[in-house]
Amino acid sequence: MGMLIIDARPLMPEVLQELVPTSMHENIQNISKLVRQWTEGESLFDGEGEELRVAQIGGSTVGVGGVVKCRDFSGALRVTRFYVHPEFRNRGIATAIAVHLIKNASQFADAVTCNAQASVQATPFWESLGFLRIEHPGITHKLQIDKTLQI
Ligand SMILES: CC(C)(COP(=O)(O)OP(=O)(O)OC[C@H]1O[C@@H](n2cnc3c(N)ncnc32)[C@H](O)[C@@H]1OP(=O)(O)O)[C@@H](O)C(=O)NCCC(=O)NCCS
C-alpha cells in the first residue's frame, strides 16, 4: 500500500492521535509534547520555512516529523519531533519525511540541525542522511544544505 507524506497542520492535533499511546508506551515524550504545544498555541510550525508532515498508509498516520527555525545558528532550520510507529520502522518512512522537509528547508536555510538524543535509533538515522556531529549545547548534528541537494 502506498505511503503519502502530507501537511499535518490542517489536520492537527487529531492526525497524531494514533501515535500518542505508542510513543508514551515506549517512554518517548516528543509526540505528547508536540500535541500539547500545538494545542496551547506554543509551537504551530508557521514560521518561514517551518513545516510539520505526517506519513500515512491506508489513511493511518504511521510517522511524523517537523522543521522549525534553529535558535542557535542564524540562517539554519532544525528538524524536530520525528517519530515512526514501531511496527513501521526500518522501511524508509522517516527518511521519506526527512528528505521532503530538508528539500523544502533548502529554499530557506543554509544548514539544518538536530538533537539526536531522543533514542538510540536517532543518531544512526540522522547520520544516514549525512548529518555530521557537532559540539553544541542542545544540538548534536548539523547538515550543510549543499550536501542535501545530493540526496
Ligand atoms: C529514529 C526513527 C524516527 C527512524 O525511523 P525509521 O522510519 O525506522 O527510519 P528509516 O527506515 O528511514 O531509517 C533510515 C536509516 O536510519 C538508520 N537507522 C534507523 N533506525 C536504526 C536502528 N534502529 N539502528 C541502526 N540504524 C538505524 C539506518 O541507517 C537506516 O537506513 P537502512 O535501513 O538503509 O540501514 C525511529 O526509529 C523512531 O521513531 N524512533 C523513536 C523516536 C526517535 O528517536 N525520534 C528521533 C528524535 S531525533
The ligand as a Gaussian input file, in Angstrom:
#p B3LYP/6-31G(d) Opt

LIG

0 1
 C       14.557000       7.351000      14.507000
 C       13.285000       6.914000      13.747000
 C       12.415000       8.154000      13.510000
 C       13.721000       6.294000      12.402000
 O       12.524000       5.954000      11.675000
 P       12.530000       4.843000      10.521000
 O       11.348000       5.105000       9.652000
 O       12.655000       3.499000      11.133000
 O       13.882000       5.201000       9.744000
 P       14.293000       4.718000       8.263000
 O       13.686000       3.397000       7.964000
 O       14.012000       5.841000       7.323000
 O       15.863000       4.542000       8.509000
 C       16.819000       5.130000       7.683000
 C       18.203000       4.809000       8.171000
 O       18.391000       5.200000       9.538000
 C       19.272000       4.265000      10.182000
 N       18.525000       3.623000      11.272000
 C       17.210000       3.753000      11.559000
 N       16.897000       3.015000      12.650000
 C       18.045000       2.389000      13.026000
 C       18.396000       1.495000      14.081000
 N       17.467000       1.047000      14.951000
 N       19.656000       1.068000      14.154000
 C       20.575000       1.471000      13.293000
 N       20.325000       2.323000      12.269000
 C       19.071000       2.777000      12.154000
 C       19.696000       3.280000       9.142000
 O       20.882000       3.761000       8.531000
 C       18.544000       3.328000       8.160000
 O       18.911000       3.001000       6.871000
 P       18.919000       1.448000       6.422000
 O       17.559000       0.912000       6.772000
 O       19.184000       1.533000       4.956000
 O       20.006000       0.815000       7.203000
 C       12.501000       5.824000      14.524000
 O       13.363000       4.789000      14.902000
 C       11.794000       6.345000      15.777000
 O       10.671000       6.835000      15.714000
 N       12.481000       6.251000      16.925000
 C       11.916000       6.718000      18.179000
 C       11.789000       8.254000      18.227000
 C       13.050000       8.975000      17.886000
 O       14.152000       8.576000      18.229000
 N       12.933000      10.070000      17.150000
 C       14.063000      10.858000      16.689000
 C       14.240000      12.053000      17.504000
 S       15.646000      12.991000      16.937000

